[in-house]
Structure formats: C-alpha cells, structure tokens
Amino acid sequence: GRKFSGLLIDANATDLVRCQQNLEASNFEAMRLVHLAAVPKTVSKLLQPHLIALFGDKLAFQKYPLDLLVVDIDGCDCAVAEELMQLVVPMILVIEIAFHFPPPFRFSAQHDSEHSAKWQ
C-alpha cells in the first residue's frame, strides 16, 4: 500500500500524545507531530522548517504539495487556511464550517489571542 507522511499540528500536548499512540500502528512513513497554536500571522513561518524536514530544500522556492490539509481549530480557521495556502498546495482542503451561519451569509471568525488561549 501507499505510505503516507505529513504534519500533525495541535496546541494541546495531551492530544498529540494520543495521536502519536494511534499513529504507531498505522501506515504512516514519516509523521511529524508539532506542538503549536496556529495563529494566522505566524503559522506559515513556524511550519516551514517542518515542511522542509519532510520535503527537503528542493522545494524552497515553491509551494509544498500536500495530499490533504485539514484546518479545524475552532476559531479563525479561514484566516489560518488562507495563510497556509501561501506555503502549501493541497489536493484536498477541509475546513470546519459553522452550520449556524447558513448560506447566503458569509462569516469568518477573526483571530483573538485571548479566546484562542482558552481552547488550548
């Protein structure tokens, strides 16, 4: 079967440990777990070294190709995804949506460091 590699980023260290345990029995070739609170202004800069570790320097001036990018941070998902799209090109992008804002309304939560810290 196909071997997968990727980044798993979470602000909650306990959740990362749980993920590590679940991944040990899976088909992941190279999985880097990153303890990080994703903030729109800094997420690309902070993730770039981890992407270089996975893909090498050969893509230093290109966007990194991802099979899947999932953004589910219970907050400023769109802002973080928009920033990440400057660094990566996912084949599939999954973003959490708020069903309580039905179409045709357009809503995107903005980053709030006080609110975000409560979710960690």
C-alpha positions as CSV (number, residue, x, y, z in Angstrom):
1,G,0.0,0.0,0.0
2,R,0.9,3.6,-0.2
3,K,3.0,5.1,2.6
4,F,1.8,8.5,3.9
5,S,3.8,11.3,5.5
6,G,2.7,14.6,6.9
7,L,2.4,17.0,9.8
8,L,0.0,16.8,12.7
9,I,-0.2,20.1,14.5
10,D,-2.1,20.7,17.7
11,A,-1.9,23.2,20.5
12,N,-2.9,20.5,23.1
13,A,0.1,18.4,24.1
14,T,-2.1,15.6,25.6
15,D,-4.0,15.3,22.2
16,L,-0.6,15.0,20.4
17,V,0.5,12.1,22.7
18,R,-2.8,10.4,22.0
19,C,-2.3,10.9,18.2
20,Q,1.2,9.5,18.5
21,Q,-0.1,6.3,20.1
22,N,-2.7,5.9,17.4
23,L,-0.3,6.6,14.6
24,E,2.2,3.9,15.7
25,A,0.0,1.2,14.3
26,S,-0.8,3.0,11.1
27,N,0.7,3.1,7.6
28,F,2.5,6.5,8.1
29,E,6.0,6.6,6.8
30,A,7.0,9.9,8.3
31,M,4.7,11.8,10.6
32,R,6.0,14.9,12.4
33,L,4.0,15.9,15.4
34,V,4.2,19.7,16.1
35,H,3.0,21.3,19.3
36,L,1.8,24.7,18.1
37,A,-1.1,27.0,18.5
38,A,-1.9,28.1,14.9
39,V,-2.1,31.9,14.7
40,P,-2.7,33.4,11.2
41,K,0.2,35.8,11.3
42,T,2.9,33.2,12.3
43,V,1.6,29.8,11.2
44,S,3.5,29.7,7.9
45,K,6.8,30.9,9.3
46,L,6.6,28.4,12.2
47,L,5.6,25.4,10.0
48,Q,8.1,26.0,7.2
49,P,11.0,24.2,9.0
50,H,8.8,21.2,9.5
51,L,7.8,21.2,5.8
52,I,11.5,21.5,4.8
53,A,12.2,18.5,7.1
54,L,9.6,16.4,5.2
55,F,10.2,17.6,1.6
56,G,13.8,18.8,1.7
57,D,15.2,22.1,0.5
58,K,14.4,21.3,-3.2
59,L,11.0,23.0,-2.8
60,A,12.3,26.0,-1.0
61,F,11.0,28.5,-3.6
62,Q,7.8,26.6,-4.4
63,K,4.7,25.7,-2.5
64,Y,4.8,22.4,-0.8
65,P,2.5,19.8,-2.3
66,L,0.1,18.2,0.2
67,D,-2.4,15.4,-0.4
68,L,-4.6,16.7,2.4
69,L,-4.9,19.8,4.5
70,V,-7.4,19.8,7.4
71,V,-7.9,23.0,9.4
72,D,-10.1,22.6,12.4
73,I,-9.0,24.9,15.2
74,D,-12.4,26.2,16.5
75,G,-11.8,29.8,15.7
76,C,-10.0,31.5,12.9
77,D,-10.0,28.5,10.5
78,C,-10.3,30.5,7.3
79,A,-7.6,33.0,8.3
80,V,-5.2,30.2,9.1
81,A,-6.1,28.3,5.9
82,E,-5.6,31.4,3.8
83,E,-2.2,32.0,5.3
84,L,-1.2,28.3,4.8
85,M,-2.2,28.5,1.2
86,Q,0.7,30.9,0.7
87,L,3.0,28.0,1.6
88,V,1.3,24.7,0.5
89,V,-0.9,23.4,-2.3
90,P,-3.2,20.7,-1.0
91,M,-5.0,18.4,-3.4
92,I,-7.9,18.3,-0.8
93,L,-8.7,21.1,1.6
94,V,-11.1,20.5,4.5
95,I,-12.1,23.4,6.7
96,E,-14.6,23.3,9.6
97,I,-17.7,25.3,8.9
98,A,-20.3,26.7,11.2
99,F,-23.7,25.4,10.2
100,H,-25.4,28.1,12.3
101,F,-24.4,30.6,9.6
102,P,-26.4,29.3,6.6
103,P,-25.9,30.5,3.0
104,P,-26.1,33.1,1.7
105,F,-24.5,34.7,4.8
106,R,-20.7,35.0,4.8
107,F,-18.9,34.8,8.1
108,S,-15.3,34.2,9.1
109,A,-14.0,34.4,12.7
110,Q,-11.0,36.6,13.2
111,H,-8.1,35.6,15.5
112,D,-8.4,36.6,19.1
113,S,-5.4,35.6,21.2
114,E,-7.4,35.7,24.5
115,H,-10.2,33.5,23.1
116,S,-7.8,31.1,21.4
117,A,-5.8,30.5,24.6
118,K,-8.9,29.2,26.3
119,W,-9.2,26.3,23.7
120,Q,-5.6,25.1,24.3
